[in-house]
Every structure is written in C-alpha cells, then in structure tokens.
C-alpha cells in the first residue's frame, strides 16, 4: 500500500498544487524564451569583463536546454494523460481504422 492510499489528498488541494507548479514551469520557460537574446548578450558581456572562460554563457545554455526539455516532458506527460482518459480512448480504434483505410486507398 502506498502512503497516498492511507492518507488521501483532497482533489482541490492536489489540482491547485499541480496548477501552480505546471503554470510556473510554463511561465518560466516562456520568460526565458522571450528574454534569451538579452540574457545571452548579458552573459557574454559578463564573461568578457571577468575573463571567466564563458562560464555564464555555458550556464545559461545549460539552464535553457534543461528547462526546454523539462517543459517538453511535462507537456508530453499531460498529452499521454489526456490520451488515456476513457472518453478519448473510446474513439481511438475508430480513428485508427479511418487512418489505416485512408492509407490503404493510396
């Protein structure tokens, strides 16, 4: 038995926590994506003035790519979750049959 079954979390608390976390991830990813050129120029200027062998630029690139892939993973998990909902899963065989019959005609 897992701890969640012993002490269930209320649905409203769970979804508010998820909404805050997932919304924060997407907001941060959008902020970094929109300000990336400015942040990159600032990191280059900082590294040139301090002669740090591109430490700030490497950190910015690592953080940006990590955030990009983390956001893509969260989005992918959400799509898989939506795909496993009963009302979505119910229509899948019909859509698969339509797609394969359309390919067979070609």
The 8 nearest C-alpha neighbors of each residue, nearest first, counted from 0:
[[1, 2, 4, 5, 3, 6, 7, 8],
 [2, 0, 3, 4, 5, 6, 7, 8],
 [1, 3, 5, 4, 6, 0, 7, 8],
 [4, 2, 7, 6, 1, 5, 8, 0],
 [5, 3, 2, 7, 6, 1, 0, 8],
 [6, 4, 2, 3, 7, 1, 0, 8],
 [5, 7, 3, 4, 2, 8, 1, 9],
 [8, 6, 3, 4, 5, 9, 2, 10],
 [7, 9, 10, 6, 13, 12, 3, 11],
 [10, 8, 12, 11, 13, 7, 14, 6],
 [9, 11, 13, 12, 14, 8, 15, 7],
 [10, 12, 14, 13, 9, 15, 16, 8],
 [11, 13, 15, 9, 10, 14, 16, 8],
 [14, 12, 10, 16, 11, 15, 17, 9],
 [15, 13, 17, 11, 16, 12, 18, 10],
 [14, 16, 18, 12, 17, 13, 11, 19],
 [17, 15, 19, 13, 14, 18, 12, 20],
 [18, 16, 14, 20, 19, 15, 21, 13],
 [19, 17, 15, 21, 16, 20, 22, 14],
 [18, 20, 22, 16, 17, 21, 23, 15],
 [21, 19, 23, 17, 22, 18, 16, 24],
 [22, 20, 24, 23, 18, 19, 17, 25],
 [21, 23, 19, 25, 20, 24, 18, 26],
 [22, 24, 26, 20, 21, 25, 19, 27],
 [25, 23, 21, 27, 22, 26, 28, 20],
 [24, 26, 28, 22, 27, 23, 29, 21],
 [27, 25, 23, 29, 28, 24, 22, 30],
 [26, 28, 30, 24, 29, 25, 23, 31],
 [29, 27, 25, 31, 30, 26, 32, 24],
 [30, 28, 32, 26, 27, 31, 33, 25],
 [29, 31, 27, 33, 28, 32, 26, 34],
 [30, 32, 28, 34, 35, 29, 33, 27],
 [33, 31, 29, 35, 30, 34, 28, 63],
 [34, 32, 30, 31, 35, 29, 36, 28],
 [33, 35, 31, 37, 32, 36, 38, 30],
 [34, 36, 38, 32, 37, 31, 33, 39],
 [37, 35, 39, 38, 34, 40, 33, 32],
 [38, 36, 40, 39, 34, 35, 41, 42],
 [37, 39, 35, 41, 36, 40, 42, 34],
 [40, 38, 42, 36, 41, 37, 35, 43],
 [39, 41, 43, 37, 42, 38, 44, 36],
 [40, 42, 38, 44, 39, 43, 45, 37],
 [43, 41, 45, 39, 55, 56, 40, 44],
 [42, 44, 40, 46, 45, 41, 47, 39],
 [43, 45, 41, 47, 42, 46, 40, 48],
 [46, 44, 42, 48, 43, 47, 41, 49],
 [47, 45, 43, 49, 51, 50, 53, 48],
 [46, 48, 44, 50, 45, 49, 43, 51],
 [47, 49, 45, 46, 50, 44, 51, 43],
 [48, 50, 46, 51, 47, 45, 44, 52],
 [51, 49, 47, 46, 48, 52, 53, 45],
 [50, 52, 46, 49, 53, 54, 47, 55],
 [53, 51, 54, 50, 46, 47, 55, 49],
 [54, 52, 56, 46, 51, 55, 57, 43],
 [53, 55, 57, 56, 52, 51, 58, 46],
 [56, 54, 58, 42, 57, 53, 59, 46],
 [57, 55, 59, 53, 42, 58, 54, 60],
 [56, 58, 60, 54, 55, 59, 61, 53],
 [57, 59, 55, 61, 56, 60, 62, 54],
 [60, 58, 56, 62, 57, 61, 63, 55],
 [59, 61, 63, 57, 58, 62, 64, 56],
 [62, 60, 58, 64, 59, 63, 65, 57],
 [61, 63, 65, 59, 60, 64, 66, 58],
 [64, 62, 60, 66, 65, 61, 59, 67],
 [63, 65, 67, 61, 66, 62, 60, 68],
 [66, 64, 62, 68, 67, 63, 61, 69],
 [65, 67, 69, 63, 64, 68, 70, 62],
 [68, 66, 64, 70, 65, 69, 63, 71],
 [67, 69, 71, 65, 70, 66, 72, 64],
 [68, 70, 66, 72, 71, 67, 65, 73],
 [69, 71, 73, 67, 72, 68, 66, 74],
 [72, 70, 68, 74, 69, 73, 75, 67],
 [73, 71, 75, 69, 70, 74, 68, 76],
 [74, 72, 70, 76, 75, 71, 77, 69],
 [73, 75, 71, 77, 72, 76, 70, 78],
 [76, 74, 72, 78, 77, 73, 71, 79],
 [77, 75, 79, 73, 78, 74, 80, 72],
 [76, 78, 80, 74, 75, 79, 81, 73],
 [77, 79, 81, 75, 80, 76, 82, 74],
 [78, 80, 82, 76, 81, 77, 75, 83],
 [79, 81, 77, 83, 78, 82, 76, 84],
 [80, 82, 78, 83, 84, 79, 77, 87],
 [83, 81, 79, 80, 84, 87, 78, 88],
 [84, 82, 80, 81, 88, 85, 79, 87],
 [83, 85, 87, 81, 82, 86, 88, 80],
 [86, 84, 88, 87, 89, 83, 82, 81],
 [85, 87, 89, 88, 84, 90, 83, 82],
 [88, 86, 84, 89, 85, 90, 82, 83],
 [87, 89, 85, 91, 90, 86, 83, 84],
 [90, 88, 86, 87, 91, 85, 92, 93],
 [91, 89, 93, 88, 92, 87, 94, 86],
 [90, 92, 94, 88, 93, 89, 95, 87],
 [93, 91, 95, 94, 90, 96, 89, 88],
 [92, 94, 96, 95, 91, 90, 97, 89],
 [93, 95, 97, 91, 96, 92, 98, 90],
 [94, 96, 92, 98, 93, 97, 91, 99],
 [95, 97, 93, 99, 94, 98, 100, 92],
 [98, 96, 94, 100, 95, 99, 101, 93],
 [97, 99, 95, 101, 96, 100, 94, 102],
 [98, 100, 102, 96, 101, 97, 103, 95],
 [101, 99, 103, 97, 102, 98, 96, 104],
 [102, 100, 98, 99, 104, 103, 97, 105],
 [101, 103, 99, 100, 105, 104, 98, 97],
 [102, 104, 100, 101, 105, 99, 98, 97],
 [105, 103, 101, 102, 100, 99, 98, 97],
 [104, 102, 103, 101, 100, 99, 98, 97]]
